[in-house]
């Protein structure tokens, strides 16, 4: 099956509540990839962008190689040369938009990291307590082993292996 280029083709629109002209034809002027309009978490979806006359609000995205903060004043002045009465609000850089969109996930990740760190500290304290208790119960045995010529590393290996074995069996 061969596909045709969509650009230049006419598209019959599905009537909406605001658009009573059922089946009105539109000209395809460009094709872009699916977009994440509402949030980054939702699946990207296909979308049709209609001419500006159908909208009461407009979102303008400008891509630049230069500093976006410095570009904002220039874009505002260019828009106001067309119509001085156009209200501009929520003028933000894409970095600010992404920071706002990901702030909740970053906070959740931070909280999870704090709890994971706390769990690690508590587990370390528990393991230390278990090993200290095992050593305390076997102080005489360890002393006798050392007196009979056991090496420090061998005694340490014995205590750690028994401690981890006990800890892992729980």
Residue, then its C-alpha position, 0 to 999 in steps of 0.5 A: x500500500x503506497x502512502x501519499x504526501x498529506x501536505x496539499x491535500x484537503x481534509x474533511x473535518x468532523x463537526x464539533x459543538x463550536x463548529x457547526x459547519x459539518x464536513x468543512x474542508x481544510x487544507x493540510x499545510x504541514x505534518x508534525x510528530x505527535x505531541x504531549x499537550x497536557x503533560x509529559x506523563x500522558x501518551x503522545x497523541x495525534x492532533x489537528x491544529x486549526x487556523x487561529x480564527x477558531x481560537x480565543x487563546x494562542x500559544x506561541x513557541x519560539x525556538x532560538x539558538x540565543x538566550x531565551x530570556x533575552x528573546x522574550x522582550x523582542x518577541x513581545x515588541x514584535x507582537x505588539x507592533x502587530x496589535x498593541x492591545x493583544x494581552x500577553x500572559x504566562x510568558x515563560x521559557x521552555x526550561x521554566x515550563x519543563x521545571x513546572x511540569x516535572x516539579x511534582x515528580x522531582x519532589x516525589x523522588x526526593x521524598x523517596x530518596x530521603x526515606x530510602x536513606x533513612x531505611x538504609x541507616x536503620x538497617x545499618x543500625x540493626x545490623x550493627x546491633x545484631x553483630x555487637x550482640x553476637x560478639x558480646x555473647x561470644x567474648x569468652x570464646x573469641x578470647x580463647x580462640x585468640x589465645x590459642x593462636x587464631x588470627x584477627x582476620x579469621x575471628x572477624x570473618x567468623x563473626x561476620x559470616x555468622x552475623x550475616x547468616x543470622x540476619x539473612x535467615x530472618 
